[in-house]
Structures are given as C-alpha cells and as structure tokens.
Amino acid sequence: MTRRLLLVFLALLFAHSAFAQGALKIGVIGSGRIGSTIGGLWAKAGHQVMFSDRDAETAKRAAEAAGPNARTGSVTEAATFGEAVLIAVPYGALPAVQKEVGDRLRGKVVVDPNNPIPGRDGELGVKAREKGAGVSTAALLPGARVVRSFNSWGYGLMAREANRPAPRMAMPVAADDAVAKKLGLRLVQDAGFDAVDAGSLADSKIYDLGSSLSQQVLTAEEMRKALRKP
C-alpha cells in the first residue's frame, strides 16, 4: 500500500470511528418526559446536550435537571447543533419536524423512540403500525440516518433502570446504516443500558410498542433470545 493510499484509508477509518471517541453534541427535539429522560442520561454521561421544545419552558426545565452539560435552543438550533439528534415527539408531529428542520437532519444520526398511536396520530399512525415504526420514520425523514431504540419502555422505567448494577437492563438498537448503528449502540450504553444489535429498521417492528417485549426488563442475553438473535 502506497503512502497516499494509506493516508486515504486512515482518513476513512477515522471518519467511521469518530463517533466512538469523546463527548458528542446531541440535539433533542421534544423535551417532554421521554426527551428529557434520555437527554438527561446522556448529559450526565458527559455528552453536550441541547434541549428544544415548542414550549421553551419545558426545554429549560429539562436542561436545568440535566446539569452543566445541558443547554437550550430552538428546534432549528438543536438540529444544527447535534452530531446526533433525538426526536421525541408525538408520532403525528414528525411531518412537521421534517418540514421545519428536515434539511438539517440529512446525513445525521437521528434516534427514534417515537410510537405511532392510531387514536392520536390518525391515518399516519395506522399505516406506521402496520408497516413498522422504524421503517415509517425513515420514510418520513428522508436523508436522516435513523436509529430505532428507547421506544418500548416508558420514561419512568428507563429512569429507574438506567445505570443499575450488572446485569444492566438491555435495550435493542436497529438501523440500516452501519455507522449509525454503531453510534446508536454507543448512545444506549452511555445512557446506562446494555445495547443489543437488533438488526435492520424492518427488524425493529418486533419490539414496537405493544409487542411482547414492551415494558419487559431483560438482560442482554434474554433480549437476544427474545429477538431470536444468536
């Protein structure tokens, strides 16, 4: 291998591994119970987190509870700030998020904990439940590198079980993009859970809200068996 090719290889390797090194900038769109809980866990793990919400006071409270690594901003500022972005909104609000900041989400890792509820989200919720929420979210946010996780457990359970003594609670992670999945696995670990590779976004339908895995506190070994993974 020539020196030039070696330098190119090393640059590509760095680009793919950069997410695994050091603190990240994470934007949070939707700072309610789920957004504030997950974002707070990341801030306490050392990441820099910017909370945003349509209600500025909600974002302010989330940032204050998360500690010195947290700040607030507008939805646009959070989408721009984050190397990764957590969107935690009612499922029916995703088209509005796409319209507002979709251009800023292109190429970024977007963590999706959102659950379609037909009675609340209408026809969009019905179709997403049928198709699978992970795949549907990716279609609603074209260009974003969607990671499906944190979706089958309520905020109270996640807050209670995060960072417990080993064996920690397991959390499945699915994505169609290998680099995005690597970051998603890391972010689940950093939030205080054991991350389990659950395959593709299509595969993630097995742990959509209402599945047999919902609200179950499992170890990583138990989760892999439940997902039928080796």
Short mmCIF file of the C-alpha atoms (twelve columns), coordinates in Angstrom:
data_MODEL
# 
_entry.id   MODEL 
# 
loop_
_atom_site.group_PDB 
_atom_site.id 
_atom_site.type_symbol 
_atom_site.label_atom_id 
_atom_site.label_alt_id 
_atom_site.label_comp_id 
_atom_site.label_asym_id 
_atom_site.label_seq_id 
_atom_site.Cartn_x 
_atom_site.Cartn_y 
_atom_site.Cartn_z 
_atom_site.pdbx_PDB_model_num 
ATOM 1   C CA . MET A 1   0.000   0.000   0.000  1 
ATOM 2   C CA . THR A 2   1.423   3.375   -1.037 1 
ATOM 3   C CA . ARG A 3   1.682   6.237   1.435  1 
ATOM 4   C CA . ARG A 4   -1.140  8.096   -0.350 1 
ATOM 5   C CA . LEU A 5   -3.483  5.117   -0.183 1 
ATOM 6   C CA . LEU A 6   -2.563  4.577   3.449  1 
ATOM 7   C CA . LEU A 7   -3.469  8.181   4.280  1 
ATOM 8   C CA . VAL A 8   -6.796  7.854   2.471  1 
ATOM 9   C CA . PHE A 9   -7.541  4.611   4.328  1 
ATOM 10  C CA . LEU A 10  -6.695  6.176   7.681  1 
ATOM 11  C CA . ALA A 11  -8.906  9.190   6.927  1 
ATOM 12  C CA . LEU A 12  -11.844 6.940   6.086  1 
ATOM 13  C CA . LEU A 13  -11.235 4.853   9.192  1 
ATOM 14  C CA . PHE A 14  -11.236 7.997   11.328 1 
ATOM 15  C CA . ALA A 15  -14.475 9.210   9.746  1 
ATOM 16  C CA . HIS A 16  -16.191 5.935   10.577 1 
ATOM 17  C CA . SER A 17  -14.827 5.755   14.117 1 
ATOM 18  C CA . ALA A 18  -15.117 9.412   15.111 1 
ATOM 19  C CA . PHE A 19  -18.495 8.880   16.742 1 
ATOM 20  C CA . ALA A 20  -16.929 6.357   19.106 1 
ATOM 21  C CA . GLN A 21  -14.466 8.842   20.589 1 
ATOM 22  C CA . GLY A 22  -15.048 11.593  23.114 1 
ATOM 23  C CA . ALA A 23  -18.137 13.540  24.076 1 
ATOM 24  C CA . LEU A 24  -20.767 14.175  21.425 1 
ATOM 25  C CA . LYS A 25  -23.001 17.122  20.707 1 
ATOM 26  C CA . ILE A 26  -26.596 15.877  20.846 1 
ATOM 27  C CA . GLY A 27  -29.670 17.841  19.908 1 
ATOM 28  C CA . VAL A 28  -33.016 16.950  21.479 1 
ATOM 29  C CA . ILE A 29  -36.224 17.892  19.678 1 
ATOM 30  C CA . GLY A 30  -39.087 17.428  22.106 1 
ATOM 31  C CA . SER A 31  -38.104 17.792  25.763 1 
ATOM 32  C CA . GLY A 32  -41.062 16.134  27.432 1 
ATOM 33  C CA . ARG A 33  -40.860 13.022  29.561 1 
ATOM 34  C CA . ILE A 34  -39.023 10.825  27.059 1 
ATOM 35  C CA . GLY A 35  -36.771 13.519  25.620 1 
ATOM 36  C CA . SER A 36  -35.801 14.931  28.999 1 
ATOM 37  C CA . THR A 37  -35.132 11.474  30.463 1 
ATOM 38  C CA . ILE A 38  -32.902 10.199  27.654 1 
ATOM 39  C CA . GLY A 39  -31.224 13.553  27.058 1 
ATOM 40  C CA . GLY A 40  -30.589 13.880  30.782 1 
ATOM 41  C CA . LEU A 41  -28.902 10.484  30.911 1 
ATOM 42  C CA . TRP A 42  -26.616 11.486  28.058 1 
ATOM 43  C CA . ALA A 43  -25.748 14.817  29.648 1 
ATOM 44  C CA . LYS A 44  -24.860 13.097  32.915 1 
ATOM 45  C CA . ALA A 45  -22.675 10.665  30.918 1 
ATOM 46  C CA . GLY A 46  -20.624 13.624  29.671 1 
ATOM 47  C CA . HIS A 47  -22.217 14.488  26.328 1 
ATOM 48  C CA . GLN A 48  -23.154 18.060  25.431 1 
ATOM 49  C CA . VAL A 49  -26.938 18.169  25.036 1 
ATOM 50  C CA . MET A 50  -29.110 20.953  23.636 1 
ATOM 51  C CA . PHE A 51  -32.792 20.614  24.548 1 
ATOM 52  C CA . SER A 52  -35.518 22.182  22.431 1 
ATOM 53  C CA . ASP A 53  -39.288 22.127  22.571 1 
ATOM 54  C CA . ARG A 54  -42.225 24.091  21.178 1 
ATOM 55  C CA . ASP A 55  -42.653 25.188  24.813 1 
ATOM 56  C CA . ALA A 56  -39.416 26.942  25.770 1 
ATOM 57  C CA . GLU A 57  -40.107 26.468  29.491 1 
ATOM 58  C CA . THR A 58  -40.239 22.689  29.006 1 
ATOM 59  C CA . ALA A 59  -36.806 22.746  27.386 1 
ATOM 60  C CA . LYS A 60  -35.488 24.998  30.151 1 
ATOM 61  C CA . ARG A 61  -36.678 22.632  32.876 1 
ATOM 62  C CA . ALA A 62  -35.117 19.650  31.076 1 
ATOM 63  C CA . ALA A 63  -31.765 21.412  30.762 1 
ATOM 64  C CA . GLU A 64  -31.757 22.510  34.382 1 
ATOM 65  C CA . ALA A 65  -32.470 18.970  35.559 1 
ATOM 66  C CA . ALA A 66  -29.769 17.523  33.286 1 
ATOM 67  C CA . GLY A 67  -26.960 19.583  34.786 1 
ATOM 68  C CA . PRO A 68  -23.988 21.571  33.483 1 
ATOM 69  C CA . ASN A 69  -23.607 19.680  30.203 1 
ATOM 70  C CA . ALA A 70  -27.058 20.800  29.040 1 
ATOM 71  C CA . ARG A 71  -28.349 23.950  27.385 1 
ATOM 72  C CA . THR A 72  -31.437 25.078  25.495 1 
ATOM 73  C CA . GLY A 73  -32.097 26.297  21.980 1 
ATOM 74  C CA . SER A 74  -34.730 26.438  19.292 1 
ATOM 75  C CA . VAL A 75  -35.675 23.346  17.288 1 
ATOM 76  C CA . THR A 76  -33.560 24.642  14.413 1 
ATOM 77  C CA . GLU A 77  -30.613 25.299  16.722 1 
ATOM 78  C CA . ALA A 78  -30.850 21.814  18.272 1 
ATOM 79  C CA . ALA A 79  -30.993 20.140  14.846 1 
ATOM 80  C CA . THR A 80  -27.956 22.140  13.746 1 
ATOM 81  C CA . PHE A 81  -26.026 21.659  16.994 1 
ATOM 82  C CA . GLY A 82  -26.320 17.903  17.234 1 
ATOM 83  C CA . GLU A 83  -23.897 15.434  15.707 1 
ATOM 84  C CA . ALA A 84  -26.754 13.132  16.637 1 
ATOM 85  C CA . VAL A 85  -30.360 14.209  17.191 1 
ATOM 86  C CA . LEU A 86  -33.029 12.650  19.382 1 
ATOM 87  C CA . ILE A 87  -36.556 13.375  18.176 1 
ATOM 88  C CA . ALA A 88  -39.106 12.630  20.897 1 
ATOM 89  C CA . VAL A 89  -42.487 13.935  19.763 1 
ATOM 90  C CA . PRO A 90  -45.968 12.520  19.148 1 
ATOM 91  C CA . TYR A 91  -45.682 10.413  16.009 1 
ATOM 92  C CA . GLY A 92  -48.119 12.603  14.133 1 
ATOM 93  C CA . ALA A 93  -45.754 15.574  14.603 1 
ATOM 94  C CA . LEU A 94  -42.914 14.005  12.609 1 
ATOM 95  C CA . PRO A 95  -44.033 15.520  9.271  1 
ATOM 96  C CA . ALA A 96  -43.953 18.965  10.882 1 
ATOM 97  C CA . VAL A 97  -40.439 18.301  12.203 1 
ATOM 98  C CA . GLN A 98  -39.370 17.246  8.718  1 
ATOM 99  C CA . LYS A 99  -40.847 20.386  7.222  1 
ATOM 100 C CA . GLU A 100 -39.124 22.608  9.785  1 
ATOM 101 C CA . VAL A 101 -35.641 21.059  10.020 1 
ATOM 102 C CA . GLY A 102 -35.503 18.139  7.603  1 
ATOM 103 C CA . ASP A 103 -32.725 19.744  5.592  1 
ATOM 104 C CA . ARG A 104 -30.608 19.995  8.750  1 
ATOM 105 C CA . LEU A 105 -31.157 16.325  9.604  1 
ATOM 106 C CA . ARG A 106 -29.839 14.980  6.306  1 
ATOM 107 C CA . GLY A 107 -26.786 12.819  6.892  1 
ATOM 108 C CA . LYS A 108 -27.168 12.957  10.665 1 
ATOM 109 C CA . VAL A 109 -27.928 10.114  13.021 1 
ATOM 110 C CA . VAL A 110 -31.492 10.533  14.281 1 
ATOM 111 C CA . VAL A 111 -32.535 8.459   17.290 1 
ATOM 112 C CA . ASP A 112 -36.208 7.491   17.032 1 
ATOM 113 C CA . PRO A 113 -38.118 6.467   20.195 1 
ATOM 114 C CA . ASN A 114 -41.480 7.554   18.767 1 
ATOM 115 C CA . ASN A 115 -44.521 5.305   18.772 1 
ATOM 116 C CA . PRO A 116 -47.472 5.584   16.380 1 
ATOM 117 C CA . ILE A 117 -50.794 5.543   18.211 1 
ATOM 118 C CA . PRO A 118 -53.695 5.394   15.725 1 
ATOM 119 C CA . GLY A 119 -56.187 7.025   18.094 1 
ATOM 120 C CA . ARG A 120 -53.895 10.030  18.460 1 
ATOM 121 C CA . ASP A 121 -51.977 10.065  15.180 1 
ATOM 122 C CA . GLY A 122 -54.761 9.213   12.740 1 
ATOM 123 C CA . GLU A 123 -54.078 7.564   9.389  1 
ATOM 124 C CA . LEU A 124 -50.345 8.169   9.743  1 
ATOM 125 C CA . GLY A 125 -50.384 6.178   12.964 1 
ATOM 126 C CA . VAL A 126 -52.399 3.362   11.423 1 
ATOM 127 C CA . LYS A 127 -50.003 2.975   8.487  1 
ATOM 128 C CA . ALA A 128 -46.912 3.190   10.679 1 
ATOM 129 C CA . ARG A 129 -48.228 0.482   12.998 1 
ATOM 130 C CA . GLU A 130 -48.869 -1.785  10.024 1 
ATOM 131 C CA . LYS A 131 -45.578 -1.108  8.274  1 
ATOM 132 C CA . GLY A 132 -43.372 -0.841  11.358 1 
ATOM 133 C CA . ALA A 133 -42.479 2.411   13.058 1 
ATOM 134 C CA . GLY A 134 -38.740 2.354   12.285 1 
ATOM 135 C CA . VAL A 135 -39.219 1.973   8.540  1 
ATOM 136 C CA . SER A 136 -42.002 4.550   8.567  1 
ATOM 137 C CA . THR A 137 -39.909 7.111   10.437 1 
ATOM 138 C CA . ALA A 138 -37.072 6.704   7.921  1 
ATOM 139 C CA . ALA A 139 -39.557 7.377   5.114  1 
ATOM 140 C CA . LEU A 140 -40.829 10.497  6.906  1 
ATOM 141 C CA . LEU A 141 -37.277 11.819  7.422  1 
ATOM 142 C CA . PRO A 142 -35.532 11.197  4.071  1 
ATOM 143 C CA . GLY A 143 -31.772 11.523  4.252  1 
ATOM 144 C CA . ALA A 144 -31.587 11.049  8.024  1 
ATOM 145 C CA . ARG A 145 -29.714 8.013   9.334  1 
ATOM 146 C CA . VAL A 146 -32.428 6.660   11.598 1 
ATOM 147 C CA . VAL A 147 -31.675 4.551   14.667 1 
ATOM 148 C CA . ARG A 148 -34.645 2.867   16.342 1 
ATOM 149 C CA . SER A 149 -34.327 2.482   20.115 1 
ATOM 150 C CA . PHE A 150 -35.753 3.552   23.508 1 
ATOM 151 C CA . ASN A 151 -39.286 3.065   22.129 1 
ATOM 152 C CA . SER A 152 -40.814 0.191   24.086 1 
ATOM 153 C CA . TRP A 153 -40.206 1.442   27.606 1 
ATOM 154 C CA . GLY A 154 -41.792 4.309   29.500 1 
ATOM 155 C CA . TYR A 155 -39.686 7.179   30.792 1 
ATOM 156 C CA . GLY A 156 -40.199 6.135   34.422 1 
ATOM 157 C CA . LEU A 157 -38.937 2.614   33.840 1 
ATOM 158 C CA . MET A 158 -35.917 3.849   31.887 1 
ATOM 159 C CA . ALA A 159 -35.055 6.420   34.544 1 
ATOM 160 C CA . ARG A 160 -35.316 3.778   37.259 1 
ATOM 161 C CA . GLU A 161 -33.314 1.075   35.474 1 
ATOM 162 C CA . ALA A 162 -30.548 3.194   33.902 1 
ATOM 163 C CA . ASN A 163 -27.057 2.511   35.248 1 
ATOM 164 C CA . ARG A 164 -28.226 -0.193  37.618 1 
ATOM 165 C CA . PRO A 165 -25.619 -2.724  38.833 1 
ATOM 166 C CA . ALA A 166 -24.814 -5.548  36.392 1 
ATOM 167 C CA . PRO A 167 -26.535 -7.171  34.715 1 
ATOM 168 C CA . ARG A 168 -27.933 -3.959  33.309 1 
ATOM 169 C CA . MET A 169 -31.261 -3.646  31.534 1 
ATOM 170 C CA . ALA A 170 -30.956 -4.374  27.804 1 
ATOM 171 C CA . MET A 171 -32.133 -2.067  25.027 1 
ATOM 172 C CA . PRO A 172 -32.385 -3.137  21.368 1 
ATOM 173 C CA . VAL A 173 -30.912 -0.944  18.629 1 
ATOM 174 C CA . ALA A 174 -31.794 -1.171  14.930 1 
ATOM 175 C CA . ALA A 175 -30.586 0.783   11.896 1 
ATOM 176 C CA . ASP A 176 -29.992 0.306   8.186  1 
ATOM 177 C CA . ASP A 177 -26.738 2.294   8.261  1 
ATOM 178 C CA . ALA A 178 -23.744 0.540   9.854  1 
ATOM 179 C CA . VAL A 179 -22.072 3.707   11.148 1 
ATOM 180 C CA . ALA A 180 -25.372 4.992   12.551 1 
ATOM 181 C CA . LYS A 181 -25.973 1.688   14.294 1 
ATOM 182 C CA . LYS A 182 -22.508 1.825   15.855 1 
ATOM 183 C CA . LEU A 183 -23.296 5.242   17.275 1 
ATOM 184 C CA . GLY A 184 -26.744 4.094   18.399 1 
ATOM 185 C CA . LEU A 185 -25.219 1.168   20.281 1 
ATOM 186 C CA . ARG A 186 -22.811 3.550   21.974 1 
ATOM 187 C CA . LEU A 187 -25.534 6.000   22.949 1 
ATOM 188 C CA . VAL A 188 -27.604 3.236   24.523 1 
ATOM 189 C CA . GLN A 189 -24.558 2.123   26.517 1 
ATOM 190 C CA . ASP A 190 -23.835 5.706   27.561 1 
ATOM 191 C CA . ALA A 191 -27.435 6.138   28.726 1 
ATOM 192 C CA . GLY A 192 -26.844 3.290   31.187 1 
ATOM 193 C CA . PHE A 193 -28.212 0.224   29.400 1 
ATOM 194 C CA . ASP A 194 -26.749 -2.820  27.660 1 
ATOM 195 C CA . ALA A 195 -27.139 -2.319  23.906 1 
ATOM 196 C CA . VAL A 196 -28.279 -5.246  21.767 1 
ATOM 197 C CA . ASP A 197 -27.966 -5.201  17.980 1 
ATOM 198 C CA . ALA A 198 -31.492 -5.868  16.724 1 
ATOM 199 C CA . GLY A 199 -30.760 -5.748  13.002 1 
ATOM 200 C CA . SER A 200 -32.426 -3.508  10.436 1 
ATOM 201 C CA . LEU A 201 -35.204 -0.964  10.784 1 
ATOM 202 C CA . ALA A 202 -37.585 -3.549  9.335  1 
ATOM 203 C CA . ASP A 203 -36.467 -5.982  12.037 1 
ATOM 204 C CA . SER A 204 -37.277 -3.415  14.731 1 
ATOM 205 C CA . LYS A 205 -41.002 -3.989  14.269 1 
ATOM 206 C CA . ILE A 206 -40.637 -6.943  16.643 1 
ATOM 207 C CA . TYR A 207 -40.133 -4.516  19.533 1 
ATOM 208 C CA . ASP A 208 -42.590 -1.790  18.559 1 
ATOM 209 C CA . LEU A 209 -44.873 -0.587  21.336 1 
ATOM 210 C CA . GLY A 210 -47.402 -3.258  22.231 1 
ATOM 211 C CA . SER A 211 -45.083 -6.149  21.385 1 
ATOM 212 C CA . SER A 212 -44.306 -8.960  23.787 1 
ATOM 213 C CA . LEU A 213 -41.070 -7.132  24.650 1 
ATOM 214 C CA . SER A 214 -42.754 -3.888  25.712 1 
ATOM 215 C CA . GLN A 215 -42.052 -2.862  29.294 1 
ATOM 216 C CA . GLN A 216 -40.047 -6.023  29.995 1 
ATOM 217 C CA . VAL A 217 -36.830 -5.587  31.933 1 
ATOM 218 C CA . LEU A 218 -34.465 -8.114  30.342 1 
ATOM 219 C CA . THR A 219 -30.728 -8.754  30.390 1 
ATOM 220 C CA . ALA A 220 -28.796 -8.631  27.117 1 
ATOM 221 C CA . GLU A 221 -28.782 -12.425 26.910 1 
ATOM 222 C CA . GLU A 222 -32.522 -12.572 27.484 1 
ATOM 223 C CA . MET A 223 -33.093 -9.797  24.934 1 
ATOM 224 C CA . ARG A 224 -31.076 -11.598 22.257 1 
ATOM 225 C CA . LYS A 225 -33.131 -14.721 22.785 1 
ATOM 226 C CA . ALA A 226 -36.355 -12.720 22.626 1 
ATOM 227 C CA . LEU A 227 -35.203 -11.135 19.364 1 
ATOM 228 C CA . ARG A 228 -34.173 -14.561 18.076 1 
ATOM 229 C CA . LYS A 229 -30.618 -13.360 17.662 1 
ATOM 230 C CA . PRO A 230 -27.573 -15.611 18.123 1 
# 
